[in-house]
Amino acid sequence: MSQEESLGKVDVSSTPAQRFEEFLQLRGMRMTEQRRLLLDHVFRRHEHFDVEELLDQLPRRNQPGYVSRPTVYRTLSEFVDAGLLRKFELDGRAVYEHDYGYPAHDHFYCEKSGKLIEFQNDELVELIRQIAAQHDFQVTGHRLIIHGISREGREQHPRRKRRQDMV
């Protein structure tokens, strides 16, 4: 689920590593080699991923840089708690994306290819603000994932004609 184009960055006062180290210090925890390896790997590039995709990219057992499955799950949860990653459910699996230093955005999700397409729309943000005002509601954030089929999904996985459609 890699990103084809970036939405840009938001100016932040510290790097993801600095923010995570501060998060750990406030909780009396330390930056271990495994945490550092995962942090470097996850923030080396911007892409949506699930745990299985991440594990496939990491070194195997008995190789330098190996991180166990339980440590991956625990550390990803810490990244979410530290505000570095966002976690959401997609087709029954947890998907992660960068949050720290990345602008608010929404997604189109192609049900055929599994591709996530990020977009920003000021008109949508204004519409949400207006609707919230009508309901005297203070918005602190939102997550919008629009399901459908992209051009790529339609071309690679054309819809088969059903028998009842051919009558």
VENCORKA-V684302 format. One record per residue. N is the residue number from 0. RES is the residue in three letters. NEAR is the number of other C-alpha atoms within 10 Angstrom. Layout:
n | res | near
N | RES | NEAR
N | RES | NEAR
This chain:
n | res | near
0 | MET | 15
1 | SER | 12
2 | GLN | 14
3 | GLU | 11
4 | GLU | 10
5 | SER | 12
6 | LEU | 14
7 | GLY | 9
8 | LYS | 11
9 | VAL | 12
10 | ASP | 10
11 | VAL | 11
12 | SER | 9
13 | SER | 11
14 | THR | 12
15 | PRO | 22
16 | ALA | 16
17 | GLN | 11
18 | ARG | 18
19 | PHE | 23
20 | GLU | 18
21 | GLU | 16
22 | PHE | 19
23 | LEU | 15
24 | GLN | 12
25 | LEU | 10
26 | ARG | 9
27 | GLY | 8
28 | MET | 11
29 | ARG | 14
30 | MET | 14
31 | THR | 8
32 | GLU | 11
33 | GLN | 16
34 | ARG | 22
35 | ARG | 15
36 | LEU | 14
37 | LEU | 21
38 | LEU | 18
39 | ASP | 13
40 | HIS | 13
41 | VAL | 20
42 | PHE | 15
43 | ARG | 9
44 | ARG | 11
45 | HIS | 16
46 | GLU | 16
47 | HIS | 20
48 | PHE | 17
49 | ASP | 17
50 | VAL | 16
51 | GLU | 11
52 | GLU | 12
53 | LEU | 15
54 | LEU | 15
55 | ASP | 9
56 | GLN | 10
57 | LEU | 17
58 | PRO | 13
59 | ARG | 13
60 | ARG | 10
61 | ASN | 8
62 | GLN | 9
63 | PRO | 9
64 | GLY | 14
65 | TYR | 15
66 | VAL | 20
67 | SER | 14
68 | ARG | 13
69 | PRO | 9
70 | THR | 13
71 | VAL | 17
72 | TYR | 12
73 | ARG | 11
74 | THR | 17
75 | LEU | 22
76 | SER | 16
77 | GLU | 17
78 | PHE | 26
79 | VAL | 17
80 | ASP | 13
81 | ALA | 19
82 | GLY | 17
83 | LEU | 23
84 | LEU | 21
85 | ARG | 19
86 | LYS | 19
87 | PHE | 13
88 | GLU | 10
89 | LEU | 13
90 | ASP | 8
91 | GLY | 7
92 | ARG | 12
93 | ALA | 14
94 | VAL | 18
95 | TYR | 21
96 | GLU | 19
97 | HIS | 22
98 | ASP | 18
99 | TYR | 22
100 | GLY | 17
101 | TYR | 18
102 | PRO | 15
103 | ALA | 18
104 | HIS | 16
105 | ASP | 18
106 | HIS | 16
107 | PHE | 17
108 | TYR | 19
109 | CYS | 19
110 | GLU | 15
111 | LYS | 18
112 | SER | 16
113 | GLY | 14
114 | LYS | 19
115 | LEU | 22
116 | ILE | 19
117 | GLU | 17
118 | PHE | 13
119 | GLN | 13
120 | ASN | 10
121 | ASP | 9
122 | GLU | 9
123 | LEU | 11
124 | VAL | 13
125 | GLU | 11
126 | LEU | 11
127 | ILE | 14
128 | ARG | 14
129 | GLN | 13
130 | ILE | 11
131 | ALA | 13
132 | ALA | 12
133 | GLN | 9
134 | HIS | 8
135 | ASP | 9
136 | PHE | 11
137 | GLN | 9
138 | VAL | 10
139 | THR | 5
140 | GLY | 6
141 | HIS | 10
142 | ARG | 10
143 | LEU | 9
144 | ILE | 15
145 | ILE | 13
146 | HIS | 12
147 | GLY | 12
148 | ILE | 18
149 | SER | 19
150 | ARG | 12
151 | GLU | 13
152 | GLY | 17
153 | ARG | 14
154 | GLU | 11
155 | GLN | 11
156 | HIS | 12
157 | PRO | 10
158 | ARG | 10
159 | ARG | 7
160 | LYS | 8
161 | ARG | 8
162 | ARG | 7
163 | GLN | 6
164 | ASP | 7
165 | MET | 6
166 | VAL | 5
